[in-house]
Structures are given as structure tokens and as C-alpha cells.
Amino acid sequence: MRLKRMMLVLGMLAATVASADPSFWKHEWPDTDFSRSSVPHWGEVLSGGPPKDGIPALSDPQFIRVDQEGGIGPTEPVVTVEIAGAEPRAYPIRYLTWHEIVNDTVGGVPIAVTFCPLCNSAITFDRRAKGKTLTFGVSGKLRNSDMVMYDRETQSWWQQAIGEGIVGEMNGVTLTALPTWMESWAQFKERHPDGLVMAEPGYARRYGANPYASYDSSKRPFLYSGELPPHNIPALERVVRVGNQAWPMTRLADIGVVRESGVEISWQAGQASALDATTIARARDVGSIRVRDAQGRDVPHDVMFAFAFHAFWPDGEWMLAQ
């Protein structure tokens, strides 16, 4: 029995090593230039389960007025996009959980609204890079448990958490992150009663359900074998990342407002976790964050899990209680 178990484990390891090889991926990615990569070890890239486009990214989403939407719970999280010259838009996490990327154009700016559930990372990027306007899809691959995106124009791979090309023609290219944020549906509606909200996509999905129930209470992340965060910070504690600095969410929730390193970070109750209860609207309150500079302008940032910050910014600065 022990020998059979050992053979099974060895077989699984061999399969993992074999699949972590560009020659194995070429049948699925014939147009990707694997000779250009900044991934130190191919074994860092793992299959998350679904194949390429198995999680279908969205393009040209439809929108309705806030007062036309009656199915979203008041505490459910949305990604808020406010771009000069355009009406404010809310992209509900209830949809992004199942699609992870929305390609859109707002105020003449081509954007990709992205959400990696396994890292709780919600970042909006400008889709323009090296003179091209890119359209992003979900590769089905993970690195440090974070979504690997790809662009349909060059078939390059991109690391979502850092917005950087890691394989292919766009290797080493960094996307511009835009100052968007996650807040509750009620908070968005209160500020923008005449705003727009993304309409429910035409897919057969359990929108509003959380397929990662209790994930943010786990001890270890899914498909992650890297170092855990320092300072006894739980791997799946949320942190607010601005550049290479991270503020633990628990610290912000305790004091409400922090002014450090040239930014003001404010915390407000009322946003449900997207990764707690089986129904997002019934999940525990984790609060909403806004990050502004000294002039009151919104600043690009991310609210991600601590392990992901440590994985991609191993020399980053932890902004702990003074």
C-alpha cells in the first residue's frame, strides 16, 4: 500500500514537471514565443485546472443604469472605474469571479478590468502596450497562485498581479495600472445614483455564488509552494499594496485612516468578502479601501492577499503599526 502511494505521488510529480515545459504547451500555444521569458523556473507555472479560455474573458460588455439593477446585494463588491469624460461604471465581482477579465473602452481609454480570486487581486489596466491595443484572455495557468493572462494579438503571457509580460513578444513590458478600486454596491450607488453597472453576461453561470467558499480563511493558498509572509502575518490576510509597500487590512480597520509615504488610505465598513460565504451577499464584512495622494487624487493600488505580495515583492516594505 505504501509503495502504491509512493508511486502515485511520484507519478503526479513527474506529470507536473512534464507539464511545466514549453514543449508540452506548444500544442495549445503554437504562436507564443517561449524563447523570450522572465520566468526563472518553468516549474513555477502550473495549470489552474481550466484550459486556455476555459474561463471566458468578456469583451464589449453591456451596461444598464444603476436604478435598473435589482439583483445585486448592497454589500456585494464591485470594481469602480471613474475616467474623465465618461460616466462612472461598476463592474460587479459576482461576474468577475466567473470571467476574471473584462475588456472594455471607457472615455476613449481601452481598459482591462481584472480579478484573480485566488489572490483577491483586482487591478484595472490600460490595454495599450508597445503601440498595440491588446485584448486579454485567461490562460488557465497560475504562477504563485496568481492568474496568468494572455493577449490575443501576440499570444504573450502576462502576470496579473504585477501587470507585466512574462512570456513571449511582450516579455518585460509593463501595463499601466489605473486608479480604480473595490467598494460595495451600496457605496457605489450612493455616490453615483445615475451611474452605470455592467449587465449580467449571457453565460450559464451561478452569478452571485462564490465557488471558493471559505477560501480566505484557509491556512495556505491554492497551488502555492512559496514562502509565507513574514511578521506572523497570515497568508490570506488582505493587505493594501501601493507600489512595493503593503499595509495590513487589520491595521487599517482598527484606525480608519493612515497617512504615510505620501498617501492617505481610508477604510470604510460595508463591503462583503468575495471569498467567504457560498453566497457573496451573505459574506462577512471586510471593508472598502480608498487610496489618495496629497492632492486628493486616487492612486493605483491593489487589495491582495499577503502571500501574493510577498511572492511578487519579496523585498517589499511591510507597513506595520508604528
Salt bridges, closest charged atoms under 4 A:
GLU28 OE1 - LYS141 NZ 3.48
GLU44 OE1 - ARG143 NE 2.80
ASP53 OD1 - ARG152 NH1 3.45
GLU76 OE1 - ARG94 NE 2.88
GLU82 OE2 - ARG191 NH1 2.87
GLU82 OE2 - HIS192 NE2 2.60
GLU87 OE2 - ARG65 NH1 2.58
ASP104 OD2 - ARG89 NH1 2.89
ASP126 OD2 - ARG128 NH2 2.75
GLU169 OE2 - LYS132 NZ 2.99
GLU183 OE2 - ARG191 NH2 2.28
ASP216 OD2 - ARG238 NH2 3.08
ASP216 OD1 - ARG284 NH1 3.14
GLU227 OE1 - HIS310 NE2 3.13
GLU260 OE2 - ARG251 NH2 2.65
GLU264 OE1 - ARG259 NE 2.85
ASP276 OD1 - ARG284 NH1 3.37
ASP293 OD2 - ARG297 NE 2.80
ASP298 OD1 - ARG290 NH2 2.99
